[in-house]
């Protein structure tokens, strides 16, 4: 049986933490910062965790997850 290939699009967007949860970046943090408040830009810097329901689907795309 061959190894499962990682879906590269998912690997670029998600990282698995040490405890096994899946981390993602928040949307809206890549451009057009002029119209966003400083508080909002600061919040966008932090990573967020994927919800448990969505994490089940992402684990299928990441065989190492």
Z-matrix of the N, CA and C atoms (Angstrom, degrees):
N
C 1 1.460
C 2 1.528 1 108.99
N 3 1.350 2 118.33 1 125.17
C 4 1.465 3 119.57 2 -179.84
C 5 1.524 4 111.62 3 -73.08
N 6 1.328 5 114.67 4 162.18
C 7 1.462 6 119.73 5 178.71
C 8 1.523 7 109.88 6 -69.72
N 9 1.348 8 115.95 7 151.97
C 10 1.464 9 120.47 8 175.49
C 11 1.516 10 109.34 9 -75.81
N 12 1.310 11 116.10 10 135.70
C 13 1.461 12 119.60 11 177.19
C 14 1.525 13 109.37 12 -83.47
N 15 1.325 14 115.42 13 143.96
C 16 1.458 15 121.45 14 175.27
C 17 1.514 16 108.69 15 -80.21
N 18 1.326 17 116.90 16 135.97
C 19 1.466 18 120.39 17 173.34
C 20 1.517 19 106.82 18 -74.51
N 21 1.338 20 117.09 19 111.05
C 22 1.458 21 122.01 20 -170.87
C 23 1.532 22 111.84 21 -64.09
N 24 1.314 23 117.99 22 -32.23
C 25 1.469 24 120.40 23 179.17
C 26 1.526 25 110.31 24 -63.39
N 27 1.333 26 116.72 25 -39.55
C 28 1.463 27 120.77 26 179.40
C 29 1.530 28 110.57 27 -72.42
N 30 1.334 29 116.90 28 -36.66
C 31 1.466 30 120.75 29 -178.37
C 32 1.524 31 111.16 30 -64.56
N 33 1.337 32 116.84 31 -30.33
C 34 1.467 33 120.70 32 179.48
C 35 1.525 34 111.85 33 -77.10
N 36 1.320 35 117.04 34 -23.52
C 37 1.462 36 120.66 35 -175.24
C 38 1.529 37 114.14 36 -98.53
N 39 1.321 38 117.14 37 -26.60
C 40 1.456 39 120.97 38 -173.52
C 41 1.522 40 111.47 39 -124.93
N 42 1.345 41 115.71 40 145.88
C 43 1.464 42 121.68 41 174.61
C 44 1.518 43 107.34 42 -128.88
N 45 1.326 44 115.97 43 145.25
C 46 1.463 45 120.95 44 178.56
C 47 1.525 46 108.08 45 -95.41
N 48 1.329 47 117.10 46 129.20
C 49 1.460 48 121.58 47 -179.91
C 50 1.520 49 109.93 48 -78.36
N 51 1.310 50 116.58 49 173.98
C 52 1.454 51 121.23 50 179.55
C 53 1.513 52 112.74 51 -63.46
N 54 1.330 53 116.55 52 -32.13
C 55 1.462 54 120.20 53 179.96
C 56 1.524 55 112.29 54 -84.16
N 57 1.351 56 117.10 55 -3.81
C 58 1.454 57 119.79 56 176.40
C 59 1.510 58 115.12 57 99.76
N 60 1.327 59 117.14 58 -3.40
C 61 1.463 60 118.91 59 177.43
C 62 1.524 61 109.12 60 -80.00
N 63 1.339 62 116.22 61 160.98
C 64 1.460 63 120.80 62 -176.54
C 65 1.521 64 109.45 63 -106.78
N 66 1.340 65 114.53 64 130.16
C 67 1.461 66 121.44 65 -176.01
C 68 1.523 67 108.86 66 -106.75
N 69 1.329 68 116.31 67 145.26
C 70 1.460 69 122.06 68 177.84
C 71 1.523 70 109.39 69 -138.86
N 72 1.325 71 116.33 70 162.08
C 73 1.464 72 119.75 71 174.58
C 74 1.524 73 108.41 72 -88.85
N 75 1.316 74 116.09 73 156.15
C 76 1.458 75 120.30 74 178.75
C 77 1.517 76 109.73 75 -80.75
N 78 1.318 77 115.69 76 148.79
C 79 1.461 78 119.69 77 -177.97
C 80 1.526 79 110.34 78 -78.41
N 81 1.319 80 115.25 79 154.24
C 82 1.459 81 121.33 80 175.99
C 83 1.509 82 114.28 81 86.91
N 84 1.321 83 118.04 82 13.72
C 85 1.458 84 119.48 83 -176.35
C 86 1.506 85 115.23 84 -109.65
N 87 1.341 86 117.84 85 24.36
C 88 1.458 87 118.58 86 -176.73
C 89 1.525 88 114.79 87 -110.87
N 90 1.322 89 118.33 88 -25.02
C 91 1.470 90 118.98 89 179.40
C 92 1.528 91 110.00 90 -159.11
N 93 1.336 92 115.79 91 177.36
C 94 1.475 93 124.43 92 -179.92
C 95 1.529 94 111.48 93 58.71
N 96 1.319 95 115.49 94 53.77
C 97 1.459 96 119.89 95 -177.69
C 98 1.530 97 113.10 96 -81.75
N 99 1.327 98 117.38 97 -13.94
C 100 1.465 99 120.32 98 -176.74
C 101 1.539 100 110.27 99 -61.48
N 102 1.312 101 117.05 100 -40.29
C 103 1.459 102 120.43 101 -176.39
C 104 1.514 103 114.41 102 -82.98
N 105 1.332 104 117.59 103 -1.48
C 106 1.464 105 120.96 104 -177.61
C 107 1.512 106 109.83 105 -104.55
N 108 1.312 107 116.22 106 142.57
C 109 1.459 108 120.23 107 -179.18
C 110 1.528 109 109.92 108 -71.75
N 111 1.322 110 114.99 109 161.17
C 112 1.461 111 120.22 110 -179.92
C 113 1.520 112 110.35 111 -61.73
N 114 1.335 113 116.06 112 -38.95
C 115 1.468 114 120.84 113 179.53
C 116 1.535 115 110.76 114 -62.57
N 117 1.316 116 115.20 115 -42.26
C 118 1.464 117 119.47 116 -179.19
C 119 1.532 118 111.33 117 -67.64
N 120 1.337 119 116.84 118 -40.51
C 121 1.460 120 120.62 119 177.83
C 122 1.524 121 111.32 120 -63.73
N 123 1.317 122 116.38 121 -37.72
C 124 1.465 123 120.66 122 179.43
C 125 1.524 124 110.38 123 -65.76
N 126 1.325 125 117.06 124 -40.98
C 127 1.468 126 120.86 125 178.42
C 128 1.525 127 111.81 126 -66.14
N 129 1.327 128 117.07 127 -32.93
C 130 1.462 129 120.51 128 -178.51
C 131 1.522 130 112.53 129 -70.64
N 132 1.337 131 117.49 130 -19.78
C 133 1.460 132 120.33 131 179.47
C 134 1.523 133 111.90 132 -65.89
N 135 1.328 134 117.08 133 -34.66
C 136 1.461 135 121.18 134 -175.10
C 137 1.521 136 110.67 135 -73.20
N 138 1.329 137 115.70 136 147.54
C 139 1.453 138 120.88 137 173.31
C 140 1.516 139 109.37 138 -81.02
N 141 1.305 140 115.72 139 160.15
C 142 1.452 141 121.60 140 -178.49
C 143 1.528 142 108.11 141 -126.84
N 144 1.311 143 117.25 142 160.62
C 145 1.455 144 121.41 143 177.83
C 146 1.531 145 109.63 144 -96.53
N 147 1.315 146 115.26 145 146.97
C 148 1.456 147 121.43 146 177.21
C 149 1.521 148 108.50 147 -78.25
N 150 1.324 149 117.56 148 143.60
C 151 1.455 150 120.65 149 178.90
C 152 1.530 151 109.79 150 -65.66
N 153 1.330 152 117.53 151 151.68
C 154 1.475 153 120.49 152 -176.43
C 155 1.526 154 113.89 153 -57.22
N 156 1.345 155 117.99 154 -35.22
C 157 1.465 156 120.40 155 179.86
C 158 1.520 157 111.38 156 -66.90
N 159 1.331 158 115.83 157 -42.59
C 160 1.463 159 119.97 158 179.75
C 161 1.518 160 110.58 159 -71.88
N 162 1.326 161 117.14 160 -32.40
C 163 1.461 162 121.21 161 -178.02
C 164 1.526 163 111.42 162 -60.99
N 165 1.326 164 117.14 163 -35.27
C 166 1.464 165 120.49 164 178.63
C 167 1.525 166 110.86 165 -60.09
N 168 1.327 167 116.44 166 -39.48
C 169 1.462 168 121.10 167 -179.04
C 170 1.521 169 111.24 168 -73.49
N 171 1.333 170 117.02 169 -34.64
C 172 1.458 171 120.74 170 -178.54
C 173 1.526 172 110.30 171 -72.54
N 174 1.327 173 117.62 172 -33.03
C 175 1.466 174 120.74 173 179.35
C 176 1.526 175 112.04 174 -60.89
N 177 1.326 176 117.01 175 -29.19
C 178 1.470 177 120.79 176 177.16
C 179 1.528 178 109.84 177 -65.56
N 180 1.329 179 116.59 178 -34.86
C 181 1.470 180 121.29 179 -179.11
C 182 1.512 181 112.18 180 -78.57
N 183 1.343 182 116.45 181 -25.02
C 184 1.470 183 121.81 182 -179.03
C 185 1.521 184 109.00 183 -112.72
N 186 1.308 185 119.96 184 96.78
C 187 1.463 186 120.57 185 -176.15
C 188 1.519 187 113.45 186 -63.85
N 189 1.354 188 117.94 187 -23.43
C 190 1.461 189 119.94 188 178.82
C 191 1.509 190 111.63 189 -84.36
N 192 1.358 191 119.22 190 -7.67
C 193 1.464 192 123.10 191 -175.12
C 194 1.456 193 110.59 192 -81.20
